Each structure stands twice: as structure tokens, then as C-alpha cells.
Amino acid sequence: MREAFGARFDVGVGYLNSASIAIPPQQTLAAVTEAVAAWGRGGALSGDFDEPVRVARQAYADLVGVSVDRVAIGPSASALIGLVAASLPDGARVVVAEGDFTSVPWPFAAQAERGITVREVPLDAIAEAAREADVVAVSVVQSLDGRVVDLEGLRAAVRDTDTIVVLDATQAVGWLPDPLDWADAVIAAGYKWLLSPRGCAWGAFSERLDRVRPAAANWYAGADRATSMYGMPLRLADGARRLDVSPAWYSHVGASVSLPWLAGLDLPAVRDHCVGLADDFLARLDLPPQGSAIVAIDSPDPAAIERLREAGVVGTARSGRLRFSFALYNTEADVDAAVGALRAAY
């Protein structure tokens, strides 16, 4: 058991895989366990989950820096990005980063029959390419290797333009404190750096995206849920809540604990902790610092990740590289374990 930033985590030495699945604080695990137990004994009512959804939504708004009426809930990042893609006008031009996680470009590429085009450019060319695009969609932090997009450069490039900016912040919100409230859509799944169960995601949408159609319109997005369960006419909520889907209850129970806790932390201190460990790890392998909580090193041996796991170090193999992610609950002991295991493996 470890303590980090005032919370306790049941995570062993060598777990460096938070970019895939993060470990929840013990208070989050306890809340989900109790909610599931209540379900098992017939003590759960659907209305019991409205408050966790509300609390997590507000905390996400606080983390991103927007008003809560701009935040919608969804099951995944791609589902929320898909709403934006499906609402673009025919023939829209979209720019994405080469090699980005497919949840970002694919929802737009799936609209090709409407004449929507998707152009890949190198990550460091995103800002320049954005000037000639209708939409730029990019992960704030690249899942593959932890590279961070030049947010200030992108923001400056699209200032005073009509370009819509869609940011997938799944690998960023929770450790990267850079302001994101200027973007038109800031979307994040909960099961990584937001320390929540899989099945919950949030999207912060600017007023410029009020045109996004609620393609999954349902009772939970109703103006008054109690009277939105049956029959016509369509009577959706105002603001981003009109885009809500019915929540995965137990995921939001966990999120209602983890997200407010994260929102109350000194996030620059969290970033410094995570990045400090990652850069120390790289330095000890004679590699340059990257300034990210996620790093990747070349590995020509496809079995290397399995040997590392046998040594108690958990990372992920991605496109011929070994990826390690350093979360707020990691320590120098994890750096020691990873460096030692790598040296033994090679």
C-alpha cells in the first residue's frame, strides 16, 4: 500500500502502465465496491446515481476550466468525438496528427462518404496545418510515446479563425495542468489519468459546437428526466447535457470520488512529480528528457515486455517500442525497478 498526495493506493513496485489502465485511490475502490454490493442485495435505485454523475461532471468542468453546463457525459472518448464528426458539414477538411490514437481520426474518416477529408500531418506541423482546416483534432498527449502537442502554438494559429479545435485529453487531464478551456471540444475517458472505472467519459463543448446533433438522444438527456422516459415530442436539456447518454452507473460512482480529489490537488506539483520520474528514468538510460509522464524506448525484441513483466515491471509494447507511464502514485522505487529490469533484459 502506498500513499501519494494524501490518498492510498494498493499498487506494487514496477507498475508503470497507467497510460493503459490506472490504479484507483482506495476511497474510489471502496465507493464502487459498496455500490456494487448494494446492487447485489437489492438496495440500488436508479435515482441513487444522479448525484455521482453530477459530482463527476462538475469536477471534470473544474479540471478543464469550463462551466458545468458545457459538459456532456459519454461512454468513451471516441463516442463523444463521433458526435462532433457526424455534425460537420459535408466536405469539411479535418487535420489530424500522424500516428494518433485511432479514436481521434477514425470518427472523422468514417464520414468520408459525405466528402469529409482527413489529412495526417506530423505532430509538430499541426499548428501550421490548422490554419487551412475546418477542424483540427489531436490528442494533447500522444498515447504512443507521450509527446505533447504545442498547445500554445495551436491556440495562436487558430485565433481569429473559424477552425474548430477538438482535443482528446485522455492522456493529459489528471497530470497536465495546461489550460484547455480555449478549445472547442475537450474530451477525455476516465479510466486512465482520471483514475476511474472504464465506461465513463466527458466532453466539454464550446458554444461554437452547439450545432452538434444529439445522435444518441435518450431520456437521460431530457430537460426533465422524470418526464422524458416516454413518447414524443423531443424535449432535450439545454447546453451540453442534451448530448448525454445514459450513464454506466458504477463507473460514475468511482469518478465522483476520483475526479473531485484530482481537481483539488496542486496539479503543477502532480505534473512535476510524474515528469520528474519519467525524465529521471530516461536519464538513467542515457536518453534525453521528454517533459511528459509517458515515455517510450526503442525495443527490437518483441518478447522484451514479457520478460519485464516476469521481473515485476508492467509497461506496454507499442509499435516496436516499450511504453512506460509515471503516475502520481509512482516513486523512485519504480524507476529503480524498471531500469534494473531493462538492463537485465538486454
C-alpha positions in Angstrom: 0.0 0.0 0.0 1.3 3.4 -0.9 0.3 7.0 0.0 0.5 9.7 -2.6 -0.9 13.2 -2.5 -2.9 12.3 0.6 -4.6 9.2 -0.9 -3.7 5.5 -0.6 -3.1 3.1 -3.5 -2.8 -0.6 -3.5 -0.1 -0.8 -6.2 3.1 -2.7 -6.2 6.6 -1.7 -7.2 7.0 -1.7 -11.0 3.5 -0.8 -12.2 4.2 1.7 -15.0 1.1 1.2 -17.1 -1.3 4.0 -16.2 -1.5 5.1 -19.8 -3.4 1.8 -20.3 -5.2 1.3 -17.0 -4.7 3.5 -14.0 -5.0 2.3 -10.4 -7.8 4.0 -8.3 -7.3 5.5 -4.9 -8.6 3.3 -2.1 -11.5 5.6 -1.4 -12.6 5.2 -5.0 -12.4 1.5 -4.9 -14.4 1.5 -1.6 -17.2 3.6 -3.1 -17.5 1.3 -6.2 -17.4 -1.8 -4.0 -20.1 -0.6 -1.8 -22.3 0.5 -4.7 -21.9 -2.9 -6.3 -22.7 -4.6 -3.0 -25.9 -2.6 -2.6 -26.9 -3.7 -6.1 -26.3 -7.3 -5.1 -28.5 -7.1 -2.1 -31.3 -5.3 -4.0 -30.6 -1.9 -2.4 -29.8 0.1 -5.6 -32.3 2.6 -7.2 -31.6 4.3 -10.5 -32.0 7.7 -8.8 -29.1 6.9 -6.5 -26.7 7.5 -9.3 -27.8 11.0 -10.3 -25.6 12.6 -7.6 -22.4 10.8 -8.6 -23.0 11.8 -12.2 -23.5 15.4 -11.2 -20.4 15.5 -8.9 -18.1 13.9 -11.5 -19.4 16.2 -14.2 -18.7 19.3 -12.1 -15.2 18.0 -11.2 -14.4 17.5 -14.9 -15.6 21.0 -15.6 -13.3 22.2 -12.9 -10.3 20.2 -14.2 -10.8 21.6 -17.7 -11.7 25.1 -16.7 -15.2 25.4 -18.2 -18.7 26.0 -16.8 -20.5 22.7 -16.0 -23.3 23.4 -18.5 -20.8 22.9 -21.3 -20.0 19.3 -20.2 -21.7 16.1 -21.6 -21.2 12.6 -20.4 -20.5 9.6 -22.7 -19.2 6.0 -22.6 -15.9 6.7 -24.3 -13.8 9.3 -26.0 -14.5 8.1 -29.5 -18.2 8.2 -28.9 -18.1 11.9 -28.0 -15.7 12.7 -30.8 -18.0 10.9 -33.1 -20.8 13.3 -32.3 -18.6 16.1 -33.5 -17.6 14.3 -36.6 -21.2 13.4 -37.5 -22.3 17.0 -37.2 -19.7 18.5 -39.5 -21.0 19.9 -42.8 -20.4 17.9 -45.9 -17.0 18.5 -47.4 -15.3 19.6 -44.2 -11.5 19.4 -44.1 -10.0 17.8 -41.0 -6.4 17.8 -39.9 -5.0 15.1 -37.5 -1.6 14.1 -36.3 0.2 11.2 -37.9 0.0 8.1 -35.8 -2.5 9.5 -33.3 -4.7 7.0 -31.4 -7.4 5.9 -33.8 -10.2 7.2 -31.5 -9.3 10.7 -32.8 -9.1 10.4 -36.6 -11.4 7.4 -37.3 -14.7 9.1 -36.3 -13.9 11.7 -38.9 -12.6 9.2 -41.5 -15.9 7.3 -41.2 -17.7 10.4 -42.6 -15.8 10.1 -45.9 -19.0 9.4 -47.9 -20.1 12.9 -47.1 -16.9 14.3 -48.6 -15.2 14.9 -45.3 -11.4 14.6 -45.8 -8.8 13.7 -43.2 -5.2 14.8 -43.7 -2.5 13.5 -41.5 0.5 15.8 -40.7 3.4 15.4 -38.3 2.6 16.4 -34.8 4.9 19.4 -34.9 3.1 20.7 -38.0 -0.4 20.6 -36.5 -0.5 24.3 -35.8 0.6 25.4 -39.3 -1.8 23.0 -40.9 -4.7 24.1 -38.7 -4.8 27.5 -40.5 -6.1 25.8 -43.6 -8.5 23.3 -42.0 -12.1 23.4 -40.9 -11.3 21.1 -38.0 -8.1 20.1 -36.2 -8.4 17.1 -34.0 -5.4 15.9 -31.9 -4.5 14.2 -28.7 -3.0 16.6 -26.2 -0.5 13.8 -25.2 0.2 11.1 -27.7 -0.7 7.7 -26.5 2.1 6.0 -28.5 5.1 7.8 -27.0 4.0 10.7 -24.7 4.8 13.6 -27.0 2.8 16.7 -26.0 1.2 18.9 -28.7 2.3 22.5 -28.8 -0.9 23.9 -27.3 0.2 27.5 -27.3 1.2 27.3 -30.9 -2.1 25.7 -31.9 -4.1 28.2 -29.9 -2.2 31.1 -31.6 -2.6 29.5 -35.0 -6.4 29.3 -34.8 -7.0 32.6 -33.1 -9.4 34.7 -35.1 -10.2 31.8 -37.5 -13.2 29.6 -37.9 -11.1 26.4 -37.3 -12.7 24.1 -34.8 -10.3 22.6 -32.3 -11.0 19.1 -30.9 -8.7 17.9 -28.2 -8.5 14.3 -26.9 -7.2 14.9 -23.4 -7.5 11.3 -22.2 -3.7 11.0 -21.7 -3.4 14.5 -20.2 -6.2 15.6 -17.8 -5.2 14.5 -14.3 -1.5 15.2 -14.6 -1.0 18.0 -17.2 -2.2 21.4 -15.8 -2.0 23.3 -19.1 -5.2 25.3 -19.8 -7.5 23.7 -22.3 -10.6 25.8 -21.9 -9.9 27.7 -25.1 -10.6 24.6 -27.3 -14.0 23.9 -28.8 -14.1 20.3 -27.5 -12.0 18.8 -24.7 -12.8 15.1 -24.4 -11.4 12.5 -22.0 -12.1 9.0 -21.0 -12.0 8.3 -17.3 -10.0 5.0 -16.8 -6.5 6.4 -17.3 -5.3 9.5 -15.6 -8.7 10.3 -14.1 -8.4 7.1 -12.0 -12.0 6.0 -12.7 -13.5 2.7 -13.9 -13.8 2.2 -17.6 -17.2 3.2 -19.1 -17.3 7.0 -18.4 -16.0 9.9 -20.4 -16.7 13.6 -20.6 -16.7 16.2 -23.3 -16.5 20.0 -22.7 -18.1 21.7 -25.7 -17.9 25.4 -26.6 -20.8 27.4 -27.8 -19.4 27.1 -31.3 -20.4 23.4 -31.1 -24.0 24.0 -30.2 -24.6 22.7 -33.7 -23.5 19.2 -32.6 -26.5 16.9 -33.0 -27.5 14.6 -30.2 -27.3 11.4 -32.3 -27.9 9.2 -29.3 -30.8 11.3 -27.9 -32.3 9.5 -24.9 -34.3 10.0 -21.8 -31.2 10.9 -19.7 -30.6 13.9 -21.9 -34.1 15.2 -21.3 -34.8 18.6 -19.9 -36.7 16.9 -17.1 -35.6 13.3 -16.8 -38.6 12.3 -14.8 -41.0 13.2 -17.6 -38.6 12.2 -20.5 -39.0 8.5 -20.5 -41.9 8.0 -22.9 -43.3 9.5 -26.0 -42.9 12.5 -28.2 -42.1 15.3 -28.7 -38.4 15.6 -28.4 -37.7 17.6 -25.2 -33.9 17.7 -24.6 -32.0 19.7 -22.0 -30.2 22.9 -22.8 -26.5 23.2 -23.1 -24.2 20.2 -23.5 -26.3 18.0 -21.3 -28.5 17.4 -24.4 -25.7 15.2 -25.7 -25.6 12.9 -22.6 -26.0 9.2 -22.9 -27.5 7.1 -20.0 -24.5 6.7 -17.6 -22.7 3.5 -16.7 -23.7 3.8 -13.1 -20.8 2.2 -11.2 -18.2 3.9 -13.4 -19.6 7.3 -12.4 -19.7 6.3 -8.7 -15.9 5.8 -8.9 -15.5 9.0 -10.9 -17.4 11.0 -8.4 -14.7 10.2 -5.9 -11.6 10.4 -8.0 -12.3 13.5 -10.1 -13.1 15.9 -7.2 -10.0 14.6 -5.4 -7.9 15.3 -8.5 -9.5 18.7 -9.1 -8.5 19.7 -5.5 -4.8 18.8 -6.0 -1.9 21.1 -6.9 -1.7 19.8 -10.5 1.6 21.6 -11.3 3.0 19.6 -8.4 1.5 16.4 -9.8 3.0 17.2 -13.2 6.4 17.9 -11.7 6.3 14.6 -9.8 5.2 12.5 -12.8 7.5 14.2 -15.3 10.4 14.2 -12.9 10.2 10.4 -12.5 9.9 9.9 -16.3 12.8 12.2 -17.1 14.9 10.5 -14.4 14.1 7.1 -15.9 15.3 8.4 -19.3 18.4 10.0 -17.9 19.4 6.7 -16.3 19.2 5.1 -19.7 21.3 7.9 -21.3 18.3 9.2 -23.1 17.2 12.9 -23.3 14.3 14.2 -21.2 10.9 14.4 -22.8 8.9 16.5 -20.4 6.0 14.0 -20.3 4.6 11.5 -17.9 4.6 8.9 -20.8 7.8 7.8 -22.4 8.7 5.1 -24.9 12.0 3.5 -25.8 13.0 1.5 -28.8 12.9 -2.3 -28.5 13.6 -4.6 -31.4 12.8 -7.6 -29.2 9.0 -8.3 -29.2 9.4 -10.5 -26.2 11.0 -7.8 -24.0 7.8 -6.6 -22.5 7.0 -10.2 -21.3 10.5 -10.5 -19.7 9.9 -7.2 -17.9 6.6 -8.4 -16.6 8.2 -11.6 -15.3 10.6 -9.3 -13.4 7.6 -7.4 -11.9 7.7 -4.3 -14.2 4.5 -3.6 -16.1 4.6 -1.5 -19.2 3.1 -1.8 -22.7 4.5 -2.7 -26.1 3.5 -0.2 -28.8 4.7 -0.3 -32.4 8.1 -1.7 -31.7 8.7 0.4 -28.6 8.3 -0.1 -24.9 6.0 2.4 -23.3 6.1 3.4 -19.6 3.9 5.9 -17.8 4.6 7.5 -14.5 1.6 8.4 -12.4 1.2 10.3 -9.2 1.4 7.1 -7.1 4.7 6.1 -8.7 8.0 6.6 -6.9 11.8 6.3 -7.4 11.4 2.7 -6.5 9.5 2.1 -9.7 12.3 3.9 -11.7 14.9 1.6 -10.0 12.8 -1.5 -10.8 12.3 -0.5 -14.4 15.9 0.5 -15.1 17.2 -2.7 -13.4 14.8 -4.9 -15.3 15.7 -3.3 -18.6 19.4 -3.7 -18.0 18.9 -7.4 -17.1 16.7 -8.0 -20.1 19.3 -6.5 -22.5 
